[in-house]
Amino acid sequence: MTSTTPDSQIEGLRERVRQAGESVLAVRITTAALVAAPCLLFALIASLIHDPSEEAAWGGRPAVVPPWLVWLGVAFVLGALVGLMAAALFRRLQRARVRRTLATFSREQQAETLTPLLAHPSGDIRKMVAPLFRELALPTELAPVAAPDGRGDEPASPEQPW
């Protein structure tokens, strides 16, 4: 029977969070590519079947925007939007999974797990970890400090004239 130390559990969880953040990037790229691919195919077909003689229907003036360029723009915008939405949804699902796993640790261990990930180079990991860290509601002061005494040269309040 093997028992794992809390440090190894924390490092294991930290690695799972890193992998979850990297999978968000993969979901974003894959979704954007899958959505953009048909639009790019339409752009290719439109560029192949575009007949410049159709411009005569416009009084000899060239078309304002060629159809292939329109489909290329649609591919870019649609792929980016759907990819970003899919990544946000997947990040949210991963965050819920990590939250359930973190619930088995003490608050100090949770903070110890999440703190290094707040400065991770991947924006997806930071976006996934920051709300979890805020939910810990840890005190932000190093040590509570009492209000300083007056120096004597502060202005008096209007209710208390000299």
Residue frames as a rotation matrix with the C-alpha (Angstrom) as fourth column:
MET 1
0.587 0.810 0.000 0.00
0.810 -0.587 0.000 0.00
0.000 0.000 -1.000 0.00
THR 2
-0.535 -0.792 0.294 1.53
0.799 -0.587 -0.126 3.29
0.273 0.168 0.947 -1.09
SER 3
0.507 0.638 -0.580 0.66
0.752 -0.656 -0.065 6.60
-0.422 -0.403 -0.812 0.45
THR 4
0.038 -0.456 0.889 1.34
0.756 -0.569 -0.324 9.85
0.653 0.685 0.323 -1.30
THR 5
-0.560 -0.311 -0.768 2.62
0.757 -0.569 -0.321 12.89
-0.337 -0.761 0.554 0.50
PRO 6
0.470 0.771 -0.429 0.61
0.526 -0.635 -0.565 16.11
-0.709 0.040 -0.704 0.41
ASP 7
-0.086 -0.575 -0.814 3.40
-0.422 -0.719 0.552 17.75
-0.903 0.391 -0.181 -1.60
SER 8
-0.939 -0.255 0.232 3.19
0.072 0.513 0.855 15.13
-0.337 0.820 -0.463 -4.32
GLN 9
-0.127 0.965 0.231 -0.60
0.919 0.202 -0.337 15.43
-0.372 0.169 -0.913 -4.36
ILE 10
0.434 0.244 -0.867 -0.33
0.102 -0.970 -0.222 19.19
-0.895 0.008 -0.446 -4.73
GLU 11
-0.503 -0.696 -0.512 2.22
-0.487 -0.261 0.834 18.89
-0.714 0.668 -0.208 -7.53
GLY 12
-0.798 0.279 0.534 0.04
0.528 0.752 0.395 16.26
-0.292 0.597 -0.747 -9.24
LEU 13
0.279 0.951 -0.136 -2.99
0.786 -0.307 -0.536 18.54
-0.552 0.043 -0.833 -9.08
ARG 14
0.172 -0.308 -0.936 -0.93
-0.277 -0.927 0.254 21.47
-0.945 0.215 -0.245 -10.32
GLU 15
-0.855 -0.519 0.016 0.14
-0.166 0.302 0.939 19.36
-0.492 0.800 -0.344 -13.32
ARG 16
-0.407 0.791 0.457 -3.48
0.870 0.487 -0.069 18.39
-0.277 0.370 -0.887 -14.03
VAL 17
0.485 0.549 -0.680 -4.45
0.340 -0.836 -0.432 22.08
-0.806 -0.022 -0.592 -14.01
ARG 18
-0.324 -0.685 -0.653 -1.62
-0.476 -0.478 0.738 22.81
-0.817 0.550 -0.171 -16.47
GLN 19
-0.913 0.002 0.408 -2.81
0.299 0.683 0.667 20.02
-0.278 0.731 -0.624 -18.75
ALA 20
0.057 0.998 0.033 -6.39
0.868 -0.034 -0.495 21.29
-0.493 0.057 -0.868 -18.53
GLY 21
0.341 0.006 -0.940 -5.23
-0.126 -0.991 -0.053 24.77
-0.931 0.137 -0.337 -19.56
GLU 22
-0.703 -0.648 -0.293 -3.27
-0.412 0.035 0.911 23.37
-0.580 0.760 -0.291 -22.48
SER 23
-0.654 0.535 0.534 -6.31
0.698 0.700 0.153 21.36
-0.292 0.473 -0.831 -23.58
VAL 24
0.345 0.759 -0.552 -8.32
0.401 -0.651 -0.644 24.61
-0.849 0.001 -0.529 -23.69
LEU 25
-0.168 -0.503 -0.848 -5.89
-0.619 -0.616 0.488 25.92
-0.767 0.607 -0.207 -26.29
ALA 26
-0.954 -0.190 0.233 -6.25
0.025 0.723 0.691 22.71
-0.299 0.664 -0.685 -28.29
VAL 27
-0.163 0.970 0.179 -10.05
0.820 0.234 -0.522 22.99
-0.549 0.061 -0.834 -28.18
ARG 28
0.313 0.265 -0.912 -9.89
-0.095 -0.947 -0.307 26.61
-0.945 0.183 -0.271 -29.36
ILE 29
-0.509 -0.618 -0.599 -7.65
-0.659 -0.168 0.733 25.83
-0.554 0.768 -0.322 -32.32
THR 30
-0.910 0.178 0.374 -9.47
0.317 0.881 0.352 22.64
-0.267 0.439 -0.858 -33.33
THR 31
0.036 0.995 -0.092 -12.91
0.703 -0.091 -0.706 24.24
-0.710 -0.039 -0.703 -33.13
ALA 32
0.204 -0.010 -0.979 -11.81
-0.399 -0.914 -0.073 27.29
-0.894 0.406 -0.191 -35.10
ALA 33
-0.779 -0.556 -0.290 -10.28
-0.497 0.265 0.827 25.06
-0.383 0.788 -0.482 -37.78
LEU 34
-0.727 0.550 0.410 -13.37
0.597 0.802 -0.017 22.84
-0.338 0.233 -0.912 -38.02
VAL 35
0.307 0.864 -0.400 -15.66
0.487 -0.504 -0.713 25.84
-0.817 0.024 -0.576 -38.36
ALA 36
0.139 -0.326 -0.935 -13.41
-0.549 -0.811 0.201 27.75
-0.824 0.485 -0.291 -40.75
ALA 37
-0.701 -0.541 0.466 -12.65
0.024 0.635 0.772 24.78
-0.713 0.552 -0.432 -43.04
PRO 38
-0.027 0.726 0.687 -16.01
0.895 0.324 -0.307 24.72
-0.446 0.606 -0.659 -44.88
CYS 39
0.786 0.296 -0.542 -15.86
0.119 -0.934 -0.336 28.49
-0.606 0.199 -0.770 -45.37
LEU 40
-0.143 -0.916 -0.375 -12.34
-0.526 -0.251 0.813 28.21
-0.839 0.314 -0.445 -46.75
LEU 41
-0.590 0.025 0.807 -13.58
0.524 0.773 0.359 25.48
-0.614 0.634 -0.469 -49.10
PHE 42
0.526 0.832 0.178 -16.34
0.736 -0.339 -0.586 27.81
-0.427 0.439 -0.790 -50.30
ALA 43
0.522 -0.418 -0.744 -13.73
-0.353 -0.899 0.257 30.54
-0.777 0.129 -0.617 -50.81
LEU 44
-0.593 -0.775 0.217 -11.67
-0.168 0.383 0.909 28.20
-0.788 0.502 -0.357 -52.94
ILE 45
-0.281 0.579 0.765 -14.68
0.856 0.512 -0.073 27.11
-0.434 0.634 -0.640 -55.00
ALA 46
0.722 0.593 -0.357 -15.83
0.408 -0.781 -0.473 30.73
-0.559 0.196 -0.805 -55.41
SER 47
0.125 -0.743 -0.657 -12.39
-0.506 -0.617 0.602 31.76
-0.853 0.257 -0.454 -56.65
LEU 48
-0.743 -0.418 0.523 -12.35
0.149 0.658 0.738 28.88
-0.653 0.626 -0.426 -59.15
ILE 49
-0.213 0.747 0.630 -15.82
0.956 0.292 -0.023 29.49
-0.201 0.598 -0.776 -60.57
HIS 50
0.198 0.248 -0.948 -15.64
0.202 -0.957 -0.208 33.28
-0.959 -0.150 -0.240 -60.53
ASP 51
0.066 -0.068 0.995 -16.19
0.994 0.086 -0.060 34.49
-0.082 0.994 0.074 -64.08
PRO 52
-0.645 -0.381 -0.662 -14.78
0.404 -0.906 0.127 37.97
-0.648 -0.186 0.738 -64.77
SER 53
-0.855 0.370 0.363 -17.28
0.256 -0.307 0.917 38.34
0.451 0.877 0.168 -67.64
GLU 54
0.030 0.894 -0.447 -20.01
0.966 0.090 0.243 38.61
0.257 -0.439 -0.861 -65.00
GLU 55
-0.465 -0.274 -0.842 -18.67
0.594 -0.802 -0.067 42.06
-0.657 -0.532 0.535 -64.29
ALA 56
-0.927 0.189 0.323 -20.39
0.193 -0.499 0.845 43.21
0.321 0.846 0.426 -67.47
ALA 57
-0.023 0.975 -0.221 -23.68
0.808 0.148 0.570 42.86
0.588 -0.166 -0.792 -65.61
TRP 58
0.250 0.031 -0.968 -22.48
0.808 -0.557 0.191 45.69
-0.533 -0.830 -0.164 -63.38
GLY 59
0.981 0.150 -0.123 -21.99
0.054 -0.820 -0.570 48.01
-0.186 0.552 -0.813 -66.33
GLY 60
0.582 -0.813 0.034 -18.40
0.207 0.107 -0.972 46.94
0.786 0.573 0.231 -66.90
ARG 61
0.222 -0.489 0.843 -17.35
-0.858 -0.510 -0.070 47.88
0.464 -0.708 -0.533 -63.41
PRO 62
-0.549 -0.454 -0.702 -15.50
-0.081 0.865 -0.495 45.26
0.832 -0.215 -0.512 -61.39
ALA 63
0.484 0.692 -0.536 -17.24
0.447 0.331 0.831 43.67
0.752 -0.642 -0.149 -58.44
VAL 64
0.583 -0.223 0.781 -16.66
-0.615 -0.750 0.245 45.59
0.531 -0.623 -0.574 -55.24
VAL 65
-0.124 -0.579 0.806 -15.53
-0.886 0.430 0.172 42.51
-0.446 -0.693 -0.566 -53.31
PRO 66
-0.391 -0.041 -0.919 -14.79
-0.660 0.709 0.250 39.20
0.642 0.704 -0.304 -54.98
PRO 67
0.636 0.771 -0.036 -16.86
-0.539 0.477 0.695 36.29
0.553 -0.422 0.718 -53.61
TRP 68
0.334 -0.561 -0.757 -13.79
0.504 0.785 -0.359 34.31
0.797 -0.262 0.545 -52.50
LEU 69
-0.700 -0.608 0.374 -12.70
0.061 -0.573 -0.818 37.21
0.711 -0.550 0.438 -50.34
VAL 70
0.017 0.805 0.594 -16.13
-0.840 -0.311 0.445 37.34
0.542 -0.506 0.671 -48.71
TRP 71
0.810 0.295 -0.507 -15.95
-0.075 0.909 0.410 33.63
0.582 -0.294 0.758 -47.85
LEU 72
-0.145 -0.937 -0.319 -12.41
0.520 0.202 -0.830 34.07
0.842 -0.286 0.457 -46.57
GLY 73
-0.641 -0.026 0.767 -13.60
-0.463 -0.784 -0.414 36.82
0.612 -0.620 0.491 -44.23
VAL 74
0.465 0.870 0.163 -16.55
-0.735 0.278 0.618 34.72
0.493 -0.407 0.769 -43.09
ALA 75
0.520 -0.340 -0.783 -14.19
0.333 0.925 -0.181 31.82
0.786 -0.166 0.595 -42.37
PHE 76
-0.567 -0.819 0.090 -11.90
0.276 -0.292 -0.916 33.99
0.776 -0.495 0.391 -40.27
VAL 77
-0.503 0.417 0.757 -14.63
-0.732 -0.671 -0.117 35.72
0.459 -0.613 0.643 -38.25
LEU 78
0.579 0.806 -0.123 -16.82
-0.639 0.543 0.546 32.67
0.507 -0.237 0.829 -37.75
GLY 79
0.328 -0.544 -0.772 -13.88
0.391 0.822 -0.413 30.43
0.860 -0.166 0.483 -36.86
ALA 80
-0.710 -0.641 0.293 -12.54
0.045 -0.456 -0.889 32.95
0.703 -0.618 0.352 -34.36
LEU 81
-0.240 0.699 0.673 -15.90
-0.881 -0.449 0.152 33.55
0.408 -0.556 0.724 -32.68
VAL 82
0.752 0.560 -0.347 -16.86
-0.400 0.807 0.434 29.90
0.523 -0.188 0.831 -32.37
GLY 83
0.082 -0.814 -0.574 -13.33
0.418 0.552 -0.722 28.96
0.905 -0.181 0.386 -31.28
LEU 84
-0.737 -0.351 0.577 -13.34
-0.286 -0.612 -0.738 31.58
0.612 -0.709 0.351 -28.53
MET 85
0.137 0.872 0.471 -16.80
-0.938 -0.040 0.346 30.55
0.320 -0.489 0.812 -27.31
ALA 86
0.711 0.078 -0.699 -15.84
-0.034 0.996 0.077 26.86
0.702 -0.031 0.711 -27.30
ALA 87
-0.339 -0.914 -0.225 -12.64
0.325 0.110 -0.939 27.64
0.883 -0.391 0.259 -25.38
ALA 88
-0.571 0.183 0.800 -14.55
-0.687 -0.640 -0.344 29.68
0.449 -0.746 0.491 -22.79
LEU 89
0.551 0.833 0.042 -17.09
-0.754 0.475 0.454 26.90
0.359 -0.282 0.890 -22.30
PHE 90
0.531 -0.421 -0.735 -14.41
0.259 0.907 -0.332 24.22
0.807 -0.014 0.591 -22.08
ARG 91
-0.584 -0.750 0.310 -12.38
-0.027 -0.363 -0.931 26.35
0.811 -0.552 0.192 -19.64
ARG 92
-0.156 0.626 0.764 -15.46
-0.931 -0.351 0.098 26.67
0.330 -0.696 0.638 -17.47
LEU 93
0.812 0.441 -0.382 -16.00
-0.345 0.891 0.295 22.90
0.470 -0.107 0.876 -17.49
GLN 94
0.088 -0.876 -0.475 -12.35
0.407 0.467 -0.785 22.28
0.909 -0.124 0.397 -16.64
ARG 95
-0.584 -0.274 0.764 -12.53
-0.465 -0.658 -0.592 24.83
0.665 -0.701 0.257 -13.82
ALA 96
0.402 0.809 0.429 -15.51
-0.871 0.192 0.453 22.99
0.284 -0.555 0.782 -12.32
ARG 97
0.743 -0.195 -0.640 -13.59
0.142 0.981 -0.134 19.73
0.654 0.008 0.756 -12.49
VAL 98
-0.360 -0.933 0.014 -10.56
0.275 -0.121 -0.954 21.27
0.891 -0.340 0.300 -10.81
ARG 99
-0.271 0.341 0.900 -12.81
-0.788 -0.615 -0.005 22.89
0.552 -0.711 0.436 -8.17
ARG 100
0.797 0.599 -0.083 -14.22
-0.467 0.697 0.544 19.48
0.384 -0.395 0.835 -7.24
THR 101
0.409 -0.731 -0.546 -10.72
0.533 0.677 -0.508 18.06
0.741 -0.083 0.667 -6.91
LEU 102
-0.501 -0.630 0.593 -9.50
-0.061 -0.658 -0.750 21.05
0.863 -0.412 0.291 -4.88
ALA 103
0.331 0.744 0.581 -12.37
-0.674 -0.244 0.697 20.61
0.660 -0.623 0.420 -2.43
THR 104
0.797 -0.057 -0.602 -10.57
0.323 0.882 0.344 17.60
0.511 -0.468 0.721 -0.96
PHE 105
-0.267 -0.960 -0.089 -7.62
0.721 -0.138 -0.679 19.79
0.639 -0.245 0.729 0.11
SER 106
0.121 0.223 -0.967 -7.39
0.855 -0.518 -0.012 22.32
-0.504 -0.826 -0.253 2.92
ARG 107
0.959 0.281 -0.015 -7.54
0.242 -0.850 -0.467 26.03
-0.145 0.445 -0.884 2.04
GLU 108
0.402 -0.885 -0.234 -3.81
-0.524 -0.432 0.734 26.40
-0.751 -0.172 -0.638 2.63
GLN 109
-0.360 -0.510 0.781 -3.07
0.308 0.726 0.615 23.49
-0.881 0.462 -0.104 0.31
GLN 110
0.506 0.605 0.614 -5.45
0.811 -0.092 -0.578 24.93
-0.294 0.791 -0.537 -2.29
ALA 111
0.921 -0.203 -0.331 -3.64
-0.233 -0.971 -0.053 28.27
-0.311 0.126 -0.942 -2.12
GLU 112
-0.006 -0.983 0.183 -0.29
-0.388 0.171 0.906 26.50
-0.922 -0.066 -0.382 -2.33
THR 113
-0.134 0.039 0.990 -1.50
0.704 0.707 0.067 24.66
-0.697 0.706 -0.123 -5.43
LEU 114
0.620 0.590 0.516 -2.97
0.777 -0.375 -0.506 27.66
-0.105 0.715 -0.691 -7.22
THR 115
0.670 -0.319 -0.671 -0.52
0.005 -0.901 0.434 30.45
-0.743 -0.294 -0.602 -6.38
PRO 116
-0.433 -0.901 0.006 2.28
0.049 -0.017 0.999 29.46
-0.900 0.433 0.052 -8.81
LEU 117
-0.374 0.349 0.859 -0.29
0.895 0.379 0.235 29.01
-0.244 0.857 -0.454 -11.59
LEU 118
0.643 0.614 -0.458 -1.46
0.506 -0.789 -0.347 32.63
-0.574 -0.009 -0.819 -11.29
ALA 119
0.286 -0.638 -0.715 1.80
-0.558 -0.718 0.417 33.68
-0.779 0.280 -0.561 -12.95
HIS 120
-0.037 -0.274 0.961 1.82
0.508 0.823 0.254 30.95
-0.861 0.498 0.109 -15.60
PRO 121
-0.836 -0.371 -0.403 2.64
-0.119 -0.595 0.795 32.14
-0.535 0.713 0.454 -19.14
SER 122
-0.770 0.598 0.223 -0.55
0.517 0.381 0.766 30.58
0.373 0.705 -0.603 -20.55
GLY 123
-0.775 0.545 0.319 -3.50
-0.584 -0.811 -0.035 32.94
0.240 -0.213 0.947 -20.41
ASP 124
0.079 0.837 -0.542 -5.91
-0.357 0.531 0.768 30.00
0.931 0.133 0.340 -20.41
ILE 125
-0.184 -0.212 -0.960 -4.38
0.718 0.637 -0.278 28.62
0.671 -0.741 0.035 -17.23
ARG 126
-0.980 -0.182 -0.080 -4.44
0.189 -0.728 -0.659 32.02
0.062 -0.660 0.748 -15.53
LYS 127
-0.503 0.859 0.097 -8.08
-0.724 -0.480 0.496 32.54
0.473 0.179 0.863 -16.56
MET 128
0.181 0.558 -0.810 -8.99
0.023 0.821 0.570 29.14
0.983 -0.122 0.135 -15.17
VAL 129
-0.288 -0.427 -0.857 -7.09
0.808 0.373 -0.457 29.53
0.514 -0.824 0.238 -11.88
ALA 130
-0.876 -0.153 0.457 -7.86
-0.033 -0.928 -0.372 33.17
0.481 -0.341 0.808 -10.97
PRO 131
0.039 0.943 0.332 -11.56
-0.657 -0.226 0.719 32.62
0.753 -0.246 0.611 -10.11
LEU 132
0.501 0.091 -0.861 -10.66
0.392 0.863 0.320 29.55
0.772 -0.497 0.397 -8.07
PHE 133
-0.545 -0.781 -0.307 -8.08
0.687 -0.205 -0.697 31.55
0.481 -0.590 0.648 -6.14
ARG 134
-0.676 0.363 0.641 -10.57
-0.428 -0.902 0.059 34.39
0.599 -0.235 0.765 -5.52
GLU 135
0.361 0.887 -0.289 -13.09
-0.274 0.397 0.876 31.86
0.891 -0.237 0.386 -4.17
LEU 136
-0.129 -0.490 -0.862 -10.63
0.727 0.544 -0.418 30.98
0.674 -0.681 0.286 -1.41
ALA 137
0.709 0.437 0.554 -11.22
0.068 -0.824 0.563 34.48
0.702 -0.361 -0.614 0.01
LEU 138
0.132 -0.769 -0.626 -7.78
0.962 0.251 -0.106 34.59
0.238 -0.589 0.773 1.57
PRO 139
0.733 0.078 -0.675 -6.86
0.368 -0.881 0.298 37.73
-0.572 -0.467 -0.674 3.50
THR 140
0.705 -0.441 0.555 -4.90
0.499 -0.248 -0.831 40.15
0.504 0.863 0.045 1.37
GLU 141
0.644 -0.504 0.575 -3.03
-0.669 -0.736 0.105 41.84
0.371 -0.453 -0.811 4.23
LEU 142
-0.152 -0.779 -0.609 0.19
-0.060 0.622 -0.781 40.32
0.987 -0.082 -0.141 5.45
ALA 143
-0.632 0.032 -0.774 -0.59
0.763 0.200 -0.615 41.43
0.135 -0.979 -0.151 9.00
PRO 144
0.447 0.849 0.283 -3.59
0.739 -0.529 0.418 43.48
0.504 0.022 -0.863 10.12
VAL 145
-0.715 -0.698 0.035 -2.57
0.601 -0.640 -0.478 46.98
0.356 -0.321 0.878 11.11
ALA 146
0.100 0.715 -0.692 -4.36
0.885 -0.383 -0.267 49.39
-0.455 -0.586 -0.671 13.42
ALA 147
0.685 0.202 0.700 -5.21
0.551 -0.772 -0.317 52.87
0.477 0.602 -0.640 12.18
PRO 148
-0.409 -0.912 -0.035 -2.37
0.737 -0.308 -0.602 55.33
0.538 -0.272 0.798 12.84
ASP 149
0.098 0.357 -0.929 -2.71
0.844 -0.525 -0.113 57.99
-0.528 -0.773 -0.353 15.52
GLY 150
0.858 0.277 0.432 -3.27
0.468 -0.768 -0.438 61.57
0.210 0.578 -0.788 14.42
ARG 151
-0.178 -0.979 0.097 -0.28
0.896 -0.202 -0.396 63.89
0.408 0.016 0.913 14.01
GLY 152
-0.123 0.195 -0.973 -2.15
0.717 -0.661 -0.223 66.99
-0.687 -0.725 -0.059 15.14
ASP 153
-0.712 -0.173 -0.681 -2.04
-0.225 -0.862 0.454 68.89
-0.665 0.476 0.575 11.86
GLU 154
-0.731 0.540 0.417 -5.10
0.674 0.475 0.566 67.22
0.107 0.695 -0.711 10.24
PRO 155
-0.719 0.545 0.431 -8.07
-0.396 -0.831 0.391 69.47
0.572 0.111 0.813 9.45
ALA 156
-0.816 0.501 0.287 -10.93
-0.166 0.272 -0.948 69.25
-0.553 -0.822 -0.139 11.95
SER 157
-0.636 0.679 0.365 -14.24
0.756 0.454 0.472 67.81
0.155 0.577 -0.802 10.84
PRO 158
-0.582 0.438 0.685 -17.08
-0.073 -0.867 0.492 70.34
0.810 0.236 0.537 10.30
GLU 159
0.469 0.821 -0.327 -19.11
0.261 0.225 0.939 68.83
0.844 -0.525 -0.109 13.17
GLN 160
0.576 -0.331 -0.748 -16.34
0.808 0.093 0.581 69.51
-0.123 -0.939 0.321 15.69
PRO 161
0.596 -0.406 0.693 -15.20
0.057 -0.839 -0.541 73.12
0.801 0.362 -0.478 15.52
TRP 162
-0.455 -0.861 -0.226 -12.24
0.387 0.037 -0.921 73.98
0.802 -0.507 0.317 17.74
